[in-house]
Amino acid sequence: MPLSRVRKWIKKFEKYIFSYKDGYFVLPYLTNSPELMIESLINLPFTKHNSSENAIYTNTPFTEGVLRYQEVESGLWLTVTELEFKTNVQTKSMYDNLGSDYFFLAFSIYQNTIIPKQKMKINNALVASNSWSIYSPGIPIDAFHEKGTKGLFFNFSFNKNWIENNLIGRNDPSEVLIQKIIDSELGYLSWEGLVPEAEEYALNIWHCLSRNPDLIFSKLQLKIQTLEILTLFFTKIYQKTILNSSQVQNNSNHESLSKIEEYLSQNLKGNFPGIDFLANMAHMSPSKLKTSFKASYGTSIFKYFKEKQMELAIKLLKDPEIQIKNLSTIFGYENPSKFSIAFKKIHGKLPSEIQRGTSIF
């Protein structure tokens, strides 16, 4: 049954595998359950599956790495991916119409040496290394990975039966958390630096998972390590102060910031609309909007707008009929000289150099 579902899904969506959209190559995969996710990745044309190692290997112009997986116990799965992105890639989780009862708890460790504090964008929010996100069943996950990003990506998947058997008891705060996730408008909650010691535990899991699975006690050791890190996570969020602190990202703020980001992206021509105007749209004070936007997107709202303008500018420059002086007017610059200076700050080359056929890519 899982294989037939996967083949049906791949037949429907294979034309979208590594399609190109907004500067990213898109990689969709099926996510109703861990089994389906693994099966969908195994059946992609550019992966190699080693069943004895529980490993899926890939080496393409887009990505290079390995995904290792293990059913820890009934209703609880572990998948860990060591992956390097050779270009900008958007991984896109998808669901067929048969539903899902699995929660997905994600934890990432970035291994970038040049930019060790690299952040990954998931569902329009920037997620730093050593961050946790937990997703309600059926919630799509769009992760945007910049070229050069390398890391370990942990995914703990557990269904509702496992939660009821292992977490939820009489007056158990886990029930409050699970209900918070289900009731949240976005369908997920995120924390940064929630468990400071989690990286050490996660690396132990990876080393255990990477060893020969036939070694004595390896599965038992992996189960113990997985339950240890889950216990650490749930122990932290049991604390009422954690659940109510600013570490839990405010869902209403996320919705407002997403509206602002969408508005900016759709209104790139002309001058920056102004903080007061955007704050009124977001129903926030100007200072709160500036602080919240930078926390979520990693840059100031004004700089974000200018960078998006320059992304559009380089696309428009591909038209040989476009004139630089017209572009400077389109984007609200006083003259072509100021536009060219701003363009070079972002792209490292002048617009005139791009028009002469010198590619920056």
N, C-alpha and C positions, 0 to 999 in steps of 0.2 A: 504493500500500500504506500509507504513513504516514497519508494522509488518511482512508482507510477505518477504520484503527485508531483514529484520533482521534474520528471520528464515532461509532463504537461505544462508545468510552469516555465521550464527552459524553452520549450517550443514557442510559447507565447511571448517571452521577453528576451530571447537571445539577440534580437536586433538592437536591444538597448545596452548590451554588455560592452562596456568601454566605449559608449557613445560620448560625445563631447558637448558640455553645456557650461556656459559662463566661466570658462577657464579651467574646468576640471574634467577629467575622464571619469565616467560614471560606471561603477561596478555594483550591480544589484545582486542580492542573494535572498533566498527564502528563509523566513525566520519564525514560522509558527511554533516550532519546537527546536531544541538542540539537534535532534536526529535529522530533521528536515534541513536545517542550516548546514550541517556537515555533509549530508547527501547532495545538496545543491552545489556546494563547493567542489565536492569530488567529481561531479559530472560536468563541470566547466571544462572547455576544451584545452585550457592552458595550465591545468593543475595535474600533479602526479600524486597518487594515493599509495601510501605504504600501510597496509592494514595491520601488519605485524607490529608497527611502531605507533599505530593510531596517529598518523601524521599525514598532512596534505602539504605538498611542496609547490611553490610557484617561482618562476624566474622569467619575467617578461620585460618589455620596455617600460612597463608601468610600475611593477612591484617585484620584490625578491624577498623570499622568506619561507617560513613554515608555520603551519597551524597544528597544534597538538591538542588532542581531546581525550576525555575520559568520563564515563558515567561513574560518578563517585558512589552513588547509591540510588535507589529508586526515587525518581523525581528530582534528582540533583545532578547536574552536569557541570563539567569544567572544560572550558576551551581557552587556550593561551596562544596568541599569535606573536611571533617575532618577525617583524616586517620592516622593510625599508622602502620608502616611496621614491621612485626615480623621477616622477613628475607629479603634478597636482592631481590627486585622485579623490573622488567622492564615493565612499562606500555607502550603499543604500539598502537598508533592510526592507524587505517587502513581505506581505502576507497574502496567502490565497484566501478563498472565501469560506474556508472550513474553521476559522477561528483559532484562538490560542489561549492556553491557561498558564503560560510561563511568564514569570517575572525575570528580567535580565538586570543583573548587578554588574556594572562595568568598573574596572580599575585600570589605570594606565601608568606606565613608567617610561618616560622618554629618555633615549640614550644619546641625544644630539650632543656632540662635543663642541660644535661652533655656537649653537644657541641652546644651552642646556635648559633654559626655562621656556622652551617652545610651548605654545598652546595650540590645541586642536579645537576646531569649531564643530560642535555637535548641536544640531537643531537650533542654529542661530545663536548659540552661546559658546563663549570660549572656555575650554576646559584645560586646566594646567596639569602638569605631571603630579602624581600622587593625589588625584581627585577621584571621587566616587560618584556614580550616577546610577539610580535605580529606576527602571522603566516598567510601567504597567503592561499587562498582556495586550498585544495588538497595536502598541505605539510604534510607529516607524522611527527609525534612527538614521539620520543623515549625518555622516561624519566627513568633514572636509580636511584632508591631509595635504599640507604643503610639500612641494618637492624638497627632498633632503631629510624629511622627517623619518626618524627611526625609533623604534621602541618595542616594548612588550605590552600587549593589550590583553588583559584578563577579563573573562566573562564567566560569571557564576550564574547558572540558569536553574531556577527552581519553580516547580508548579505549586498550585494551591494546596494539593494534598500534602506535599512536603512541608509547606509552611504550617499547616494545621497540626501535623504530627510532630514538628520539631520546634516551632516558635510560639504558636498561639495557645495559651492556656487561660485559665480564669484570671481576669483582670490583667492580662498580659499587655504591656505597652506595644508589642509588635503589632497587635491588632489596630492600634491607633495609627501607627506608621503606615501599614498596608492600606488602611482606609484613606489616609492623607494622599497617598500616591494615586489611588483610584479616583478620588474626588478632585484632584488638582486638574485645572483646565488643560495643562500641557501634558499630563499623564506621566510625569517623572519628577524626581527631586534630585538635587546635586549638592555635593559638599566638596570643599577644597581643603586638604590637609586634615581631614577628620581623624585619621588614625596615623599619627606620625611614624609609628614603627611598622606600618603595613608593608613598606617597600622591602624590608628584610624578610618578612614572612612570604611575600609574593615571590621573591627571588628563590627562596628555598623550594617553593612549589614548582617553579620553572626548572630548577636543577633536577628535582625528583622526576618530573614529567619527561625530561629529556633523556633520562637514563634508560637502559634496557628494561622494558616492562616485565620481562621474565625474571628479573632479580628477585630473590626472596624478600618478602614483606614490602615490595615497592608499592603495590596498590594500597596496602594498609597504611603505609607511611604517607602516601598522597592523600588518602582520606582524612587522616589525622590532621595534616597540615591545612587542608581545605577547610575543615570544620573549625580549626583554630582561628584562621583569618576571618571567617564568617562570624565567629563568636566575638572577636574583637570589634568588628563593624557594628553588629547589632547591640553589643554592650554600650558602645558609644552613643548610638542613637536612642537607646532606652532613656537616656538622661533627658529630663524635661528641658533643661537649659539648652541642650544641643538642638532639640526639636524646635525650640522657640527662638533660637539665636539667629543672627544674621548669616550664619554659615549655610542655613537652609535658604536657597535663593527664592525670593518672593515671586510667586507666580504672576500676580497682577503686574508687578514691575516688568517681568519678562514680556508679557503681552503688550504693554505700552511701548517698551523699547523695540519690540519687533515691528510695531506699527510705524514708529519713527524711522527705523532702518529701511522699511519698505517704502515709506514716503520719500526719503532721501534718494534711494536707488531709482525711483521712478521720476524724480524731478532734478536731474543732474544738470540740465541746461539752465544757465542763468546764475545768479549770485546765491550764496548760502542764505537760506531763508531766515536765519537768526534764531538764537537760543530762546528768546521770549516766545516767539511764535511756536516753536517746537515744544517748549515746556507746557504751553497752554493746550496743545494737541494731546500731550501725554498726561495731562492733569497732574503735573509735578511742578515743584518750584524749579527755577533755572539751575540753581546749585545742585539740587538732587538729581536732575536730569543729567548734568555733566558728570557727576560722580558715578551714577548708576550706569551710564552708557560706557564710560571708560572701564568700569569693572567688568562689564559683560563682553565688550568688543576689543579691549586691550589698547585702545587709542582714544584720543579726544574726538568728540562728535564733529568738530570742524575739520580735523585732519582726515577723518574717515570719509567725509563728503568730498574733500579735495582729491583723495586717492581714488575714489570711485569715479570722479570726473575724468581723471587721467587714464583710467582703465577704458572708459568709453572713448576718450580722445584717440587712443592708439588704434582702436577698432575703426574709427572714422577715417584715420589717416591711410587705411588700406585702400580707400577710394582715391584713385589718382587725380580725380577732378576737384577734390576738396582743397581749399586754400587755407593756409595757416592763419591768415588774418581773419578769415571767417570763423575758424575754430575759436580764436581768442574772444571774439564777440559772443559766440554761442555760449561759452562758459563764463562770461561775465568779467573778462579781464580788460583792463584799460587799453592795452595795446599788445601787439604780437610779441614784443620783447619780454614783457612780464609773463605772458603765457608760456613762452619757450623756457624761461628760467624755472618756472614751477614744474613744467613737463620733465625737464632734465633732472630735477631733484628726485622724481619718482622713478623714472625709467633709465637714467644714466646717459641718455643721448638726447640731442635736440630733435624737435619734430622734423626739421629739415633733413636731418640725417636719416630718419626713418623713411621719409618720402623718397629719398634717393635710392632706397632699396637696401639699406643697412639694417638687417633684422636684429632685434635685441634678444631673440629667443634661439 
